[in-house]
């Protein structure tokens, strides 16, 4: 299975020092490191800073699942790149949307909403993830009724998304907000999972539970689809021969 991780890799000036210390190889490097522990996963990475904004069509054409992290510079991703990512998801490429990528153009395009706005606060708060769908494959291996991220950015409702097809986690912040923090949808042949955790100044992607969830999510979203083998747009029906009612 080919997994590609894309991240912005351009922290805000006030976050740069903390983020570079926590994630010397970038958020994408940390996620790649734990996914690479799975012998059946080939993992590549790119960032917004790379040529063509890191949207390399040759790599993405063979990508089964794309993991996508962005924050402040989502507006810079060119619409032609968003068109291409959308086409790949509709063809069957899985997409894992992380944390502040809720605002990204590709997520917006796939959700049909505008900015997927939400309530937020950076306040070093504990986040309690209630497992509301313990039988879901993305929750495999999690013990108990909930787990906690000791510190992360707080997100809260209302989260401007269409109702998830499957809800796996709902988070309660230390300050009392609740948030639909683990959500699944399908679009075309592609599976999409949104996960709240992972503000760049907290060591969220080092946590065992988060690594387990993202590994499960990649497996859930993988459909091993060959690009172009199933043309999802404008398929002509074969001519009708005979009366199917007979
Ligand atoms: Zn954040």
Boltz pocket constraint, residues with backbone or C-beta under 6 A from the ligand:
constraints:
  - pocket:
      binder: B
      contacts: [[A, 99], [A, 100], [A, 153], [A, 198], [A, 199], [A, 200]]
      max_distance: 6.0
